[in-house]
Amino acid sequence: MTNPKSHILHRAGHWTDAQAMIALDYEARFLRRKRLQTGCGLAFFVDLAETVSVNEGDAFELTDGRLVAVQAAPEPLLAVRGDTLARLAWHVGNRHTPCQIGADHLLIRRDPVLADMLRKLGAELREIEAPFTPEGGAYGHGRTMGHDHTHHDH
């Protein structure tokens, strides 16, 4: 028997009744063609028209109609705190580093070079394991790396 395929990605809020769940880290949620397997053993092949950033709460629709919901998997992160959080966020953004912004902290993926820089700027750092859902790009894309300046008329 072959694995079912997914050619359709439903964005969060546009589906109900998922039959399965798959936990993917930040890097794994950026995909076009890939074989995936849920924790309960359901294997399927994602074959989308273009590379997309998949968000927590989205769902893959398999060719047989089943839905597999996406969950952000815990991964190694740095929780960044400090009196000058806006300044720290500026330095993180200046390095085009994906960053999740909270009311009193930033979350970034663990990186010894960034950790050293942030400590020198007075940041308090704590290593944690948590789901990572950084801010999307300024141009409406789910990733901060690159963007195009093409204007589309709707």
Backbone as ProteinMPNN parsed JSONL, in Angstrom:
{"seq_chain_A": "MTNPKSHILHRAGHWTDAQAMIALDYEARFLRRKRLQTGCGLAFFVDLAETVSVNEGDAFELTDGRLVAVQAAPEPLLAVRGDTLARLAWHVGNRHTPCQIGADHLLIRRDPVLADMLRKLGAELREIEAPFTPEGGAYGHGRTMGHDHTHHDH", "coords_chain_A": {"N_chain_A": [[0.839, -1.181, 0.0], [0.506, 2.25, -0.774], [1.634, 5.379, 0.598], [-0.67, 7.928, 1.599], [-1.215, 11.07, -0.129], [-0.735, 14.64, 0.206], [-2.016, 17.388, -1.288], [-3.142, 19.656, -0.656], [-3.225, 22.413, 1.505], [-4.739, 23.576, 4.307], [-5.376, 26.624, 5.822], [-5.19, 27.779, 9.224], [-8.276, 27.851, 10.948], [-9.837, 27.386, 8.748], [-10.824, 24.854, 8.548], [-12.13, 21.884, 10.059], [-12.338, 19.179, 12.437], [-9.914, 17.396, 12.462], [-8.255, 14.351, 11.832], [-5.844, 13.455, 12.662], [-2.657, 14.45, 14.121], [0.312, 16.337, 13.635], [3.504, 17.089, 14.813], [5.729, 19.632, 14.166], [8.911, 21.176, 13.941], [10.239, 24.571, 13.67], [11.908, 24.754, 11.327], [11.072, 22.458, 9.914], [8.512, 23.176, 9.288], [8.612, 24.621, 6.968], [8.114, 23.964, 3.843], [7.704, 22.069, 0.755], [7.758, 19.657, -0.794], [7.693, 16.673, 0.823], [8.124, 13.75, 2.824], [6.171, 12.917, 5.548], [5.526, 11.882, 8.948], [3.193, 11.097, 11.391], [3.002, 11.109, 15.02], [1.484, 8.889, 15.707], [1.997, 7.14, 13.71], [0.946, 7.49, 11.104], [1.832, 7.865, 7.861], [2.548, 10.171, 5.277], [2.779, 11.91, 2.131], [3.75, 15.107, 1.415], [2.969, 17.257, -1.158], [3.068, 20.062, -2.398], [2.144, 22.932, -4.435], [3.959, 25.024, -4.303], [6.741, 26.172, -2.284], [6.01, 26.674, 1.088], [5.406, 28.402, 4.209], [4.356, 26.73, 6.872], [1.946, 26.994, 9.393], [1.29, 26.677, 12.943], [-1.741, 25.084, 13.643], [-2.622, 24.988, 11.041], [-3.697, 22.651, 8.468], [-3.094, 19.608, 6.756], [-4.687, 18.272, 3.976], [-5.363, 15.046, 3.102], [-5.277, 12.844, 0.218], [-7.321, 11.042, 0.531], [-9.171, 12.434, 1.954], [-8.847, 12.726, 4.7], [-7.794, 14.816, 7.449], [-4.82, 16.278, 8.67], [-3.691, 17.871, 11.372], [-1.453, 20.585, 12.101], [1.016, 21.068, 14.518], [3.125, 23.156, 16.437], [6.248, 21.999, 17.236], [8.086, 21.482, 20.296], [11.314, 22.997, 20.712], [14.889, 23.667, 20.998], [15.459, 26.72, 22.532], [16.297, 30.192, 23.219], [15.328, 32.188, 25.853], [14.986, 35.56, 26.072], [15.541, 38.271, 28.097], [15.419, 41.59, 29.488], [16.19, 44.971, 30.551], [16.202, 46.679, 28.423], [14.484, 45.786, 26.253], [13.412, 46.471, 23.719], [15.679, 47.475, 22.422], [17.289, 45.185, 22.441], [15.688, 43.548, 20.821], [15.927, 44.961, 18.438], [18.633, 44.506, 17.788], [18.607, 41.718, 17.429], [16.817, 41.532, 15.253], [18.279, 42.989, 13.392], [20.124, 41.161, 12.635], [18.684, 39.506, 11.079], [17.36, 37.394, 12.276], [15.026, 34.911, 13.05], [12.407, 35.631, 15.338], [10.407, 35.339, 18.176], [8.084, 37.337, 19.74], [7.309, 38.333, 22.943], [5.394, 39.834, 25.644], [7.196, 40.498, 27.687], [9.578, 39.373, 26.96], [11.836, 37.877, 24.54], [11.975, 35.231, 22.156], [14.349, 33.185, 20.701], [16.026, 30.943, 18.434], [18.474, 28.724, 19.779], [21.74, 29.93, 19.744], [25.114, 30.235, 19.899], [26.718, 32.46, 19.185], [24.91, 34.608, 18.922], [23.937, 34.524, 21.538], [26.201, 35.289, 23.007], [26.556, 37.924, 22.039], [24.124, 39.088, 22.919], [24.337, 38.82, 25.717], [26.496, 40.563, 26.171], [25.194, 42.899, 25.638], [23.694, 43.196, 27.853], [21.58, 41.446, 28.272], [19.451, 39.022, 29.872], [19.626, 35.601, 29.73], [17.979, 32.506, 29.153], [17.99, 29.071, 28.697], [15.555, 27.191, 27.067], [13.007, 24.733, 26.248], [10.589, 24.843, 23.887], [7.608, 25.398, 21.871], [8.152, 27.117, 18.784], [7.187, 29.996, 17.324], [7.832, 32.322, 15.454], [7.647, 35.864, 14.606], [6.159, 36.83, 11.504], [7.346, 37.91, 8.268], [7.669, 41.374, 7.256], [6.295, 41.771, 4.938], [4.091, 40.189, 4.778], [4.719, 37.514, 4.575], [5.409, 34.241, 5.916], [7.968, 33.884, 6.81], [11.049, 35.421, 7.823], [13.228, 35.691, 6.202], [14.335, 37.295, 3.395], [12.326, 38.87, 0.858], [9.962, 39.879, -1.656], [9.601, 42.712, -3.761], [7.518, 42.954, -5.418], [4.483, 44.203, -6.534], [1.2, 43.262, -6.227], [-1.833, 43.421, -7.903], [-5.115, 43.231, -6.691]], "CA_chain_A": [[0.0, 0.0, 0.0], [1.275, 3.483, -0.816], [1.256, 6.423, 1.552], [-1.509, 8.962, 0.99], [-0.551, 12.336, -0.447], [-1.423, 15.884, 0.509], [-1.791, 18.452, -2.253], [-3.904, 20.804, -0.166], [-2.93, 22.908, 2.847], [-5.786, 24.469, 4.809], [-4.872, 27.529, 6.848], [-5.916, 27.725, 10.507], [-9.596, 28.468, 10.931], [-10.563, 27.031, 7.53], [-11.078, 23.429, 8.566], [-12.532, 21.31, 11.351], [-12.334, 17.717, 12.518], [-8.691, 16.708, 12.058], [-8.189, 12.96, 12.272], [-4.505, 13.187, 13.195], [-1.874, 15.633, 14.441], [1.746, 16.182, 13.418], [4.306, 18.129, 15.452], [6.865, 19.999, 13.326], [9.64, 22.344, 14.427], [10.215, 25.734, 12.797], [12.498, 24.43, 10.025], [10.253, 21.451, 9.246], [7.255, 23.8, 8.842], [8.887, 25.309, 5.718], [8.21, 22.804, 2.972], [6.931, 21.917, -0.47], [7.636, 18.214, -1.031], [8.372, 15.975, 1.912], [7.413, 12.66, 3.483], [5.987, 13.191, 6.97], [4.886, 10.813, 9.703], [2.65, 11.548, 12.669], [3.409, 10.322, 16.179], [0.732, 7.625, 15.756], [2.43, 6.268, 12.626], [0.37, 7.797, 9.802], [2.813, 8.454, 6.956], [1.973, 10.762, 4.068], [3.725, 12.681, 1.336], [3.28, 16.459, 1.107], [3.376, 17.661, -2.502], [2.378, 21.334, -2.617], [2.514, 23.614, -5.674], [5.116, 25.885, -4.038], [7.245, 26.117, -0.912], [5.234, 27.539, 1.977], [5.631, 28.36, 5.633], [3.174, 26.14, 7.492], [1.772, 27.52, 10.748], [0.535, 25.87, 13.897], [-3.172, 25.224, 13.42], [-2.933, 24.632, 9.657], [-3.938, 21.213, 8.324], [-2.909, 18.983, 5.45], [-5.78, 17.391, 3.561], [-4.834, 13.921, 2.352], [-6.078, 12.519, -0.965], [-8.513, 10.287, 0.937], [-10.062, 13.339, 2.678], [-8.468, 12.92, 6.103], [-7.056, 16.033, 7.772], [-3.742, 16.154, 9.648], [-3.432, 19.202, 11.922], [-0.055, 20.9, 12.378], [1.321, 21.617, 15.836], [4.527, 23.572, 16.561], [6.952, 21.11, 18.166], [9.091, 22.119, 21.155], [12.688, 22.958, 20.219], [15.811, 24.409, 21.867], [15.353, 28.161, 22.353], [16.786, 31.107, 24.247], [14.409, 33.225, 26.315], [15.791, 36.773, 26.227], [14.901, 39.316, 28.898], [16.313, 42.686, 29.826], [15.563, 46.285, 30.72], [16.139, 47.357, 27.124], [13.99, 44.743, 25.359], [13.3, 47.006, 22.356], [17.039, 47.533, 21.891], [17.699, 43.801, 22.192], [14.927, 43.101, 19.653], [16.518, 45.601, 17.267], [19.876, 43.802, 17.454], [18.231, 40.406, 16.898], [16.268, 41.776, 13.929], [19.347, 43.47, 12.519], [20.828, 39.969, 12.156], [17.686, 38.739, 10.313], [17.132, 36.18, 13.047], [13.626, 34.733, 13.442], [12.211, 35.999, 16.739], [9.052, 35.36, 18.724], [8.063, 38.479, 20.645], [6.338, 38.305, 24.028], [5.248, 41.114, 26.341], [8.369, 40.806, 28.512], [10.715, 38.545, 26.551], [11.989, 37.444, 23.156], [12.424, 33.859, 21.996], [15.112, 32.916, 19.491], [16.664, 29.63, 18.46], [19.781, 28.762, 20.45], [22.873, 30.259, 18.881], [26.129, 30.743, 20.822], [27.201, 33.781, 18.773], [23.884, 35.571, 19.337], [23.888, 34.529, 23.004], [27.323, 36.1, 23.46], [26.243, 39.314, 21.729], [23.034, 39.547, 23.785], [24.884, 38.978, 27.075], [27.304, 41.791, 26.172], [24.249, 44.02, 25.62], [23.004, 43.217, 29.135], [20.411, 40.556, 28.3], [19.389, 37.828, 30.717], [19.261, 34.502, 28.841], [17.638, 31.224, 29.762], [17.733, 28.021, 27.713], [14.272, 26.511, 27.271], [12.444, 23.917, 25.164], [9.217, 25.317, 23.704], [7.248, 25.622, 20.471], [8.698, 28.37, 18.266], [6.338, 30.594, 16.296], [8.318, 33.695, 15.332], [6.917, 36.844, 13.797], [6.335, 36.712, 10.056], [8.009, 39.044, 7.631], [6.925, 42.621, 7.125], [5.558, 41.793, 3.684], [3.019, 39.219, 4.829], [5.191, 36.14, 4.434], [5.59, 33.59, 7.197], [9.388, 33.801, 7.145], [11.686, 36.729, 7.796], [14.333, 35.783, 5.256], [14.014, 37.743, 2.058], [10.982, 39.239, 0.447], [10.035, 40.536, -2.953], [8.975, 44.022, -3.791], [6.51, 42.935, -6.454], [3.165, 44.625, -6.08], [0.159, 42.491, -6.899], [-3.164, 44.03, -7.871], [-6.141, 42.236, -6.343]], "C_chain_A": [[0.886, 1.247, 0.0], [0.779, 4.457, 0.232], [0.325, 7.414, 0.866], [-0.697, 10.228, 0.754], [-1.394, 13.495, 0.038], [-1.027, 16.909, -0.535], [-2.446, 19.743, -1.777], [-3.468, 21.135, 1.257], [-4.04, 23.874, 3.223], [-5.183, 25.327, 5.905], [-5.752, 27.455, 8.081], [-7.243, 28.454, 10.382], [-10.427, 28.105, 9.714], [-10.8, 25.533, 7.429], [-11.547, 23.039, 9.966], [-12.322, 19.804, 11.288], [-11.084, 17.036, 11.964], [-8.689, 15.296, 12.629], [-6.838, 12.611, 12.889], [-3.794, 14.522, 13.414], [-0.413, 15.333, 14.135], [2.462, 17.374, 14.035], [5.546, 18.365, 14.595], [7.564, 21.208, 13.93], [9.644, 23.431, 13.357], [10.758, 25.421, 11.4], [11.633, 23.454, 9.243], [8.933, 22.025, 8.743], [7.446, 24.649, 7.581], [9.109, 24.22, 4.676], [7.388, 22.939, 1.697], [6.679, 20.436, -0.748], [8.406, 17.488, 0.063], [7.486, 14.848, 2.433], [7.362, 12.982, 4.968], [5.335, 11.986, 7.634], [4.436, 11.358, 11.046], [3.176, 10.661, 13.785], [2.694, 8.986, 16.276], [1.007, 6.747, 14.54], [1.824, 6.523, 11.254], [1.413, 8.506, 8.95], [2.085, 9.012, 5.738], [3.017, 11.625, 3.392], [3.093, 14.023, 0.995], [3.843, 16.833, -0.264], [2.577, 18.904, -2.866], [2.903, 22.006, -3.883], [3.753, 24.491, -5.511], [5.541, 25.722, -2.593], [6.478, 27.128, -0.07], [5.712, 27.394, 3.411], [4.327, 27.896, 6.275], [3.119, 26.604, 8.946], [1.067, 26.515, 11.646], [-0.945, 26.147, 13.666], [-3.587, 24.991, 11.981], [-3.183, 23.132, 9.596], [-3.677, 20.776, 6.89], [-4.134, 18.131, 5.169], [-5.188, 16.305, 2.681], [-5.775, 13.589, 1.2], [-7.331, 11.724, -0.61], [-9.471, 11.127, 1.795], [-9.725, 13.557, 4.136], [-7.672, 14.207, 6.262], [-6.024, 15.745, 8.849], [-3.387, 17.565, 10.101], [-1.959, 19.363, 12.268], [0.057, 21.552, 13.748], [2.796, 22.019, 15.834], [5.196, 22.718, 17.629], [7.91, 21.905, 19.046], [10.485, 21.961, 20.55], [13.575, 23.807, 21.116], [15.804, 25.904, 21.542], [16.096, 28.904, 23.453], [15.679, 32.091, 24.573], [15.277, 34.421, 26.679], [14.978, 37.795, 27.002], [15.926, 40.407, 29.178], [15.555, 43.995, 29.921], [15.382, 47.008, 29.402], [15.678, 46.372, 26.057], [13.866, 45.237, 23.918], [14.673, 47.07, 21.688], [17.55, 46.133, 21.555], [16.99, 43.256, 20.956], [15.503, 43.71, 18.375], [17.782, 44.858, 16.833], [19.598, 42.41, 16.889], [17.712, 40.57, 15.467], [17.31, 42.232, 12.933], [20.17, 42.313, 11.964], [19.895, 39.031, 11.413], [17.429, 37.382, 10.952], [15.65, 36.047, 13.371], [13.467, 34.93, 14.948], [10.725, 35.99, 17.085], [9.028, 36.419, 19.821], [6.933, 38.326, 21.662], [6.296, 39.663, 24.71], [6.51, 41.499, 27.115], [9.607, 39.996, 28.14], [10.722, 38.348, 25.034], [12.353, 35.966, 23.188], [13.146, 33.756, 20.667], [15.654, 31.501, 19.583], [18.038, 29.769, 19.098], [20.89, 28.967, 19.427], [23.937, 30.876, 19.777], [26.648, 32.13, 20.462], [26.196, 34.856, 19.189], [23.797, 35.655, 20.856], [25.001, 35.408, 23.558], [27.045, 37.588, 23.226], [25.185, 39.861, 22.692], [23.497, 39.717, 25.233], [25.693, 40.267, 27.196], [26.425, 43.034, 26.151], [23.412, 44.081, 26.897], [21.788, 42.321, 29.239], [20.578, 39.448, 29.334], [18.873, 36.711, 29.817], [18.956, 33.249, 29.639], [17.355, 30.231, 28.649], [16.437, 27.316, 28.063], [13.978, 25.603, 26.08], [10.983, 24.334, 25.056], [8.9, 25.378, 22.216], [7.736, 27.005, 20.034], [7.826, 28.857, 17.117], [6.718, 32.069, 16.151], [7.405, 34.57, 14.484], [7.175, 36.575, 12.325], [7.031, 37.95, 9.519], [7.085, 40.238, 7.479], [6.056, 42.662, 5.877], [4.516, 40.683, 3.613], [3.432, 37.775, 4.649], [5.435, 35.554, 5.818], [7.026, 33.495, 7.648], [10.007, 35.175, 7.022], [12.781, 36.826, 6.752], [13.82, 36.186, 3.884], [12.557, 38.126, 1.876], [11.093, 39.813, -0.952], [9.265, 41.833, -2.885], [7.929, 44.108, -4.893], [5.178, 43.334, -5.862], [2.121, 43.906, -6.898], [-1.163, 43.245, -6.774], [-4.181, 42.952, -7.588], [-7.483, 42.735, -6.788]], "O_chain_A": [[1.9, 1.291, 0.696], [-0.358, 4.366, 0.696], [0.502, 7.714, -0.315], [0.359, 10.432, 1.353], [-2.599, 13.365, 0.253], [0.146, 17.263, -0.659], [-2.319, 20.789, -2.414], [-3.357, 20.251, 2.106], [-4.258, 24.874, 2.54], [-4.545, 24.807, 6.821], [-6.929, 27.106, 7.99], [-7.326, 29.53, 9.79], [-11.6, 28.469, 9.64], [-10.96, 25.005, 6.328], [-11.373, 23.788, 10.927], [-12.148, 19.234, 10.211], [-11.189, 16.183, 11.083], [-9.078, 15.081, 13.777], [-6.705, 11.589, 13.561], [-4.253, 15.572, 12.965], [0.053, 14.214, 14.346], [2.082, 18.523, 13.814], [6.315, 17.443, 14.326], [6.912, 22.151, 14.378], [9.113, 23.233, 12.264], [10.137, 25.782, 10.4], [11.476, 23.604, 8.032], [8.297, 21.437, 7.869], [6.512, 25.337, 7.169], [10.181, 23.617, 4.631], [6.511, 23.794, 1.579], [5.536, 20.013, -0.917], [9.615, 17.664, 0.211], [6.262, 14.972, 2.479], [8.387, 13.285, 5.579], [4.68, 11.176, 6.978], [5.209, 12.003, 11.755], [3.729, 9.591, 13.531], [3.227, 8.043, 16.861], [0.342, 5.729, 14.347], [2.17, 5.816, 10.308], [1.832, 9.617, 9.273], [1.136, 8.412, 5.234], [4.01, 12.02, 4.003], [2.037, 14.079, 0.366], [5.048, 16.736, -0.497], [1.552, 18.827, -3.544], [3.995, 21.681, -4.349], [4.511, 24.683, -6.462], [4.79, 25.195, -1.772], [6.315, 28.284, -0.458], [6.339, 26.4, 3.78], [3.317, 28.596, 6.221], [4.134, 26.602, 9.643], [0.35, 25.629, 11.181], [-1.355, 27.298, 13.512], [-4.774, 24.813, 11.706], [-2.912, 22.417, 10.561], [-3.998, 21.487, 5.938], [-4.569, 17.358, 6.022], [-4.586, 16.591, 1.645], [-6.935, 14.002, 1.202], [-8.3, 11.729, -1.369], [-10.463, 10.608, 2.306], [-10.257, 14.476, 4.759], [-6.97, 14.638, 5.347], [-6.312, 15.053, 9.826], [-2.853, 18.36, 9.328], [-1.296, 18.409, 12.676], [-0.701, 22.46, 14.091], [3.63, 21.299, 15.286], [4.77, 22.71, 18.784], [8.485, 22.896, 18.596], [10.802, 20.932, 19.953], [13.066, 24.591, 21.917], [16.106, 26.303, 20.417], [16.473, 28.329, 24.474], [15.148, 32.755, 23.682], [16.192, 34.309, 27.495], [13.863, 38.142, 26.612], [17.134, 40.18, 29.114], [14.43, 44.116, 29.437], [14.503, 47.86, 29.275], [16.381, 46.141, 25.074], [14.183, 44.496, 22.987], [14.802, 46.749, 20.507], [18.17, 45.924, 20.512], [17.608, 42.582, 20.132], [15.56, 43.042, 17.342], [17.978, 44.609, 15.643], [20.284, 41.97, 15.967], [18.121, 39.832, 14.57], [17.231, 41.895, 11.752], [20.839, 42.46, 10.941], [20.256, 37.886, 11.14], [17.299, 36.365, 10.27], [15.062, 36.981, 13.917], [14.287, 34.456, 15.735], [9.901, 36.563, 16.371], [9.86, 36.397, 20.728], [5.763, 38.207, 21.3], [7.087, 40.548, 24.381], [6.859, 42.677, 27.194], [10.569, 39.934, 28.906], [9.736, 38.62, 24.349], [12.973, 35.5, 24.143], [12.631, 34.181, 19.633], [15.736, 30.926, 20.668], [18.687, 30.807, 18.972], [20.967, 28.286, 18.405], [23.704, 31.933, 20.363], [26.986, 32.904, 21.357], [26.577, 35.889, 19.74], [23.603, 36.74, 21.405], [24.771, 36.189, 24.481], [27.273, 38.412, 24.111], [25.331, 40.964, 23.219], [23.087, 40.665, 25.903], [25.593, 40.979, 28.196], [26.848, 44.103, 26.591], [22.52, 44.922, 27.014], [21.032, 42.424, 30.205], [21.687, 39.002, 29.627], [17.811, 36.843, 29.208], [19.586, 32.968, 30.659], [16.564, 30.516, 27.751], [16.233, 26.894, 29.201], [14.624, 25.701, 25.037], [10.223, 24.199, 26.015], [9.809, 25.408, 21.387], [7.733, 27.948, 20.824], [7.739, 28.214, 16.071], [6.023, 32.952, 16.654], [6.531, 34.094, 13.76], [8.264, 36.149, 11.94], [7.268, 38.914, 10.248], [5.864, 40.11, 7.564], [5.168, 43.508, 5.774], [4.103, 40.28, 2.526], [2.575, 36.893, 4.578], [5.643, 36.291, 6.782], [7.286, 33.063, 8.771], [9.561, 36.0, 6.225], [13.229, 37.929, 6.437], [12.981, 35.508, 3.291], [11.686, 37.741, 2.656], [12.179, 40.191, -1.391], [8.386, 42.011, -2.043], [7.501, 45.2, -5.264], [4.795, 42.847, -4.799], [2.155, 43.937, -8.128], [-1.56, 43.653, -5.682], [-4.124, 41.872, -8.177], [-8.49, 42.054, -6.593]]}, "name": "protein", "num_of_chains": 1, "seq": "MTNPKSHILHRAGHWTDAQAMIALDYEARFLRRKRLQTGCGLAFFVDLAETVSVNEGDAFELTDGRLVAVQAAPEPLLAVRGDTLARLAWHVGNRHTPCQIGADHLLIRRDPVLADMLRKLGAELREIEAPFTPEGGAYGHGRTMGHDHTHHDH"}
